[in-house]
Amino acid sequence: MDRMLYVAMSGAKETLRAQAVNNHNLANASTTGFRADLAAFQSRAVDGSGFASRVYTQSASTGWDHSQGSLQSTGRDLDIAVNGAGWIAVQGPDGKEAYTRAGDLQVDATGQLTTGTGHPVLGDGGPITIPPYSSLFIAGDGSISIVAQGQTSQTSSTIGRIKLVNPANEQIDRGDDGLFRMKDGSSASADAVVKVATGVIESSNVNPAEAMVNMIELARHFEMQVKAIRTAEENAQAATRLMSLG
């Protein structure tokens, strides 16, 4: 196979892969607490006979963006945002502990505290269940206080505390469900230093304008690679015609 054709083909394939990552970020620009995926191109030599005169590109994941999204005020008692570093512990679909920055909490029909996507929020003793209440308040350390239905404001009680953790960024990784987990399969310890703000949620840290510009740039790169493939085909056809004249 002609090396030019191989280089152009691999470039087009890897550009599409990078475009998929960028488009995934752009699609989640309004997802609460979303962390953008990062990808970068790496050069690789084309091995084989002859001189090492060609290199091809490879798109590789370089992790995720650790920066915090902006805090947006909502005024909801159940909306919280981790202020600074840290994570909210939830129960993943597999029943194991996982972590998220999405603090758009809600209470389902059974009284269980969940995230906006339905993941049960964990406390010191497992998933948190909230009794019927007339008012609710979440403190900075994650403690949940309520005034039970039929009671006065002087009879508020603390019913639990949201588990807040702060593992090192290199110790966690994102799963296909969007939740983060410890790479070694363990559960992170609660960290009393992590604090939350109430009545606000954290937005996605994706920059939509930057993602749009990157999408256009990658599309142009793909077009360039396709043109190179066509040029390689035309060169091969011209060489075939020249050889047939002999």
C-alpha positions as CSV (number, residue, x, y, z in Angstrom):
1,M,0.0,0.0,0.0
2,D,1.4,3.5,-0.9
3,R,2.5,5.2,2.3
4,M,0.9,8.5,1.2
5,L,-2.5,6.7,1.0
6,Y,-1.9,5.1,4.4
7,V,-1.0,8.4,6.1
8,A,-4.0,10.2,4.7
9,M,-6.4,7.4,5.6
10,S,-5.1,7.1,9.1
11,G,-5.3,10.9,9.5
12,A,-8.9,11.0,8.4
13,K,-9.8,8.2,10.8
14,E,-8.1,9.8,13.7
15,T,-9.6,13.2,12.9
16,L,-13.1,11.6,13.0
17,R,-12.2,10.1,16.4
18,A,-11.2,13.5,17.7
19,Q,-14.3,15.0,16.3
20,A,-16.4,12.5,18.2
21,V,-14.8,13.6,21.5
22,N,-15.3,17.2,20.7
23,N,-18.9,16.7,19.7
24,H,-19.6,14.8,22.9
25,N,-18.3,17.7,24.9
26,L,-20.4,20.2,22.9
27,A,-23.5,18.0,23.4
28,N,-22.9,18.3,27.2
29,A,-22.2,22.0,27.3
30,S,-25.4,22.4,29.4
31,T,-25.1,19.2,31.5
32,T,-24.8,20.0,35.2
33,G,-21.4,19.4,36.6
34,F,-20.0,17.9,33.4
35,R,-16.2,17.6,32.9
36,A,-14.9,17.9,29.4
37,D,-12.9,15.1,27.8
38,L,-9.5,16.0,26.5
39,A,-7.8,14.5,23.4
40,A,-4.6,15.2,21.6
41,F,-2.9,14.1,18.4
42,Q,0.4,12.2,18.6
43,S,2.8,11.4,15.7
44,R,3.8,7.8,14.9
45,A,6.4,6.7,12.3
46,V,5.3,4.6,9.4
47,D,7.4,1.4,9.7
48,G,8.5,-0.6,6.8
49,S,11.2,-0.9,4.1
50,G,12.9,2.2,2.8
51,F,13.6,5.5,4.5
52,A,11.5,6.6,7.5
53,S,10.1,9.5,5.6
54,R,6.4,9.3,6.6
55,V,4.6,9.7,9.9
56,Y,1.0,9.3,10.7
57,T,-1.2,10.8,13.4
58,Q,-3.0,9.1,16.3
59,S,-5.7,10.7,18.4
60,A,-5.4,9.7,22.1
61,S,-7.3,10.6,25.2
62,T,-5.4,12.7,27.7
63,G,-8.0,12.5,30.5
64,W,-10.5,15.1,31.4
65,D,-10.6,18.8,32.2
66,H,-10.3,19.3,36.0
67,S,-11.4,22.9,36.1
68,Q,-14.6,23.9,37.9
69,G,-17.6,25.1,36.0
70,S,-19.4,28.3,36.9
71,L,-21.9,28.4,39.8
72,Q,-25.4,29.3,38.8
73,S,-27.9,30.5,41.4
74,T,-31.3,28.6,41.4
75,G,-32.7,29.3,44.8
76,R,-33.8,25.6,45.2
77,D,-33.3,24.1,48.6
78,L,-32.2,20.8,47.0
79,D,-29.6,22.3,44.6
80,I,-26.0,22.2,45.8
81,A,-22.6,22.6,44.3
82,V,-19.2,21.5,45.5
83,N,-17.3,24.6,46.3
84,G,-13.8,23.9,45.1
85,A,-12.3,20.5,44.9
86,G,-14.3,17.4,45.8
87,W,-17.1,15.1,44.8
88,I,-20.6,14.0,45.8
89,A,-20.8,10.3,46.5
90,V,-23.7,8.4,44.8
91,Q,-24.7,4.8,44.1
92,G,-24.0,3.8,40.5
93,P,-26.2,1.5,38.4
94,D,-23.9,-1.4,39.4
95,G,-24.7,-0.7,43.1
96,K,-21.2,0.5,43.9
97,E,-20.0,3.9,45.0
98,A,-19.4,6.5,42.4
99,Y,-18.8,10.2,42.3
100,T,-20.4,13.2,40.5
101,R,-20.3,17.0,40.6
102,A,-24.0,17.2,39.6
103,G,-25.8,18.7,42.6
104,D,-29.3,19.0,41.1
105,L,-30.8,16.8,43.8
106,Q,-34.4,15.6,44.1
107,V,-36.5,13.5,46.4
108,D,-38.3,10.6,44.6
109,A,-41.7,9.1,45.4
110,T,-40.2,6.8,48.0
111,G,-38.4,9.6,49.8
112,Q,-34.9,8.7,48.5
113,L,-32.5,11.5,47.7
114,T,-31.2,11.2,44.2
115,T,-29.4,13.2,41.6
116,G,-31.3,14.7,38.6
117,T,-30.4,11.6,36.6
118,G,-31.7,9.2,39.3
119,H,-28.6,8.1,41.1
120,P,-29.1,7.6,44.9
121,V,-27.1,10.0,46.9
122,L,-25.0,8.3,49.6
123,G,-24.6,9.3,53.3
124,D,-22.5,7.9,56.1
125,G,-24.7,4.8,56.2
126,G,-25.7,4.3,52.5
127,P,-28.4,5.9,50.4
128,I,-30.2,8.8,52.1
129,T,-33.9,8.6,52.7
130,I,-35.8,11.8,53.6
131,P,-39.0,11.6,55.7
132,P,-42.0,13.8,54.6
133,Y,-41.0,17.4,55.4
134,S,-42.3,21.0,55.2
135,S,-38.9,22.6,54.8
136,L,-35.4,21.4,54.1
137,F,-31.9,22.8,54.4
138,I,-28.5,21.4,53.4
139,A,-25.6,22.9,55.3
140,G,-22.1,23.5,53.9
141,D,-20.8,20.2,55.3
142,G,-23.6,18.3,53.6
143,S,-25.7,17.8,56.7
144,I,-29.4,17.7,55.8
145,S,-31.9,19.2,58.3
146,I,-35.7,19.1,57.9
147,V,-38.8,20.3,59.6
148,A,-41.1,17.3,59.5
149,Q,-44.7,17.7,58.3
150,G,-47.0,19.0,61.0
151,Q,-44.1,20.3,63.1
152,T,-43.0,23.9,63.7
153,S,-39.7,25.5,62.6
154,Q,-38.4,25.1,66.2
155,T,-38.4,21.3,65.8
156,S,-35.9,20.9,63.0
157,S,-33.7,17.8,63.0
158,T,-30.7,16.6,61.2
159,I,-31.5,13.3,59.4
160,G,-28.2,12.6,57.6
161,R,-25.2,14.0,55.9
162,I,-24.2,13.7,52.2
163,K,-20.9,11.9,51.8
164,L,-18.4,14.3,50.3
165,V,-15.0,13.0,49.1
166,N,-11.9,14.4,47.6
167,P,-9.6,11.8,46.0
168,A,-6.7,12.9,43.9
169,N,-7.6,13.4,40.2
170,E,-5.2,10.7,39.1
171,Q,-6.9,8.2,41.3
172,I,-10.3,8.4,39.6
173,D,-11.6,7.8,36.1
174,R,-14.9,8.4,34.3
175,G,-17.0,5.5,33.3
176,D,-19.3,5.1,30.3
177,D,-22.3,6.2,32.5
178,G,-20.6,9.6,33.1
179,L,-19.9,8.8,36.8
180,F,-16.3,8.8,38.2
181,R,-14.9,5.9,40.2
182,M,-11.7,5.0,42.0
183,K,-9.4,3.3,39.5
184,D,-8.5,0.5,42.1
185,G,-12.2,-0.2,42.7
186,S,-12.1,1.0,46.3
187,S,-14.3,3.7,48.0
188,A,-12.9,7.1,48.9
189,S,-13.0,8.2,52.5
190,A,-15.3,11.1,53.4
191,D,-13.4,14.4,53.6
192,A,-14.6,17.0,56.1
193,V,-12.7,19.7,54.3
194,V,-15.0,19.5,51.2
195,K,-17.8,22.1,51.4
196,V,-21.0,22.7,49.3
197,A,-22.9,25.8,48.5
198,T,-26.7,25.6,48.6
199,G,-29.2,27.1,46.2
200,V,-26.7,26.9,43.3
201,I,-25.6,24.3,40.8
202,E,-22.3,23.9,38.9
203,S,-22.5,24.2,35.1
204,S,-20.5,22.2,32.6
205,N,-16.9,23.4,32.2
206,V,-17.2,23.0,28.4
207,N,-16.6,26.3,26.5
208,P,-19.2,26.1,23.7
209,A,-17.4,28.8,21.6
210,E,-14.1,27.0,21.8
211,A,-15.8,23.6,21.0
212,M,-17.5,25.1,18.0
213,V,-14.2,26.5,16.6
214,N,-12.5,23.1,17.3
215,M,-15.3,21.3,15.4
216,I,-14.8,23.5,12.3
217,E,-11.0,23.1,12.5
218,L,-11.3,19.3,12.7
219,A,-13.8,19.3,9.8
220,R,-11.3,21.2,7.6
221,H,-8.5,18.7,8.7
222,F,-10.8,15.8,7.6
223,E,-11.4,17.5,4.2
224,M,-7.7,17.9,3.7
225,Q,-7.0,14.2,4.4
226,V,-9.7,13.2,2.0
227,K,-8.1,15.4,-0.7
228,A,-4.8,13.7,0.0
229,I,-6.4,10.3,-0.5
230,R,-7.8,11.4,-3.9
231,T,-4.4,12.8,-4.8
232,A,-2.8,9.5,-3.9
233,E,-5.3,7.6,-6.1
234,E,-4.8,10.0,-9.0
235,N,-1.0,9.6,-8.7
236,A,-1.4,5.8,-8.7
237,Q,-3.6,6.0,-11.9
238,A,-1.0,8.2,-13.6
239,A,1.8,5.9,-12.7
240,T,-0.2,2.9,-14.1
241,R,-0.7,4.7,-17.4
242,L,3.0,5.5,-17.7
243,M,4.0,1.9,-17.0
244,S,1.5,0.7,-19.6
245,L,3.2,2.8,-22.3
246,G,6.4,0.7,-21.9
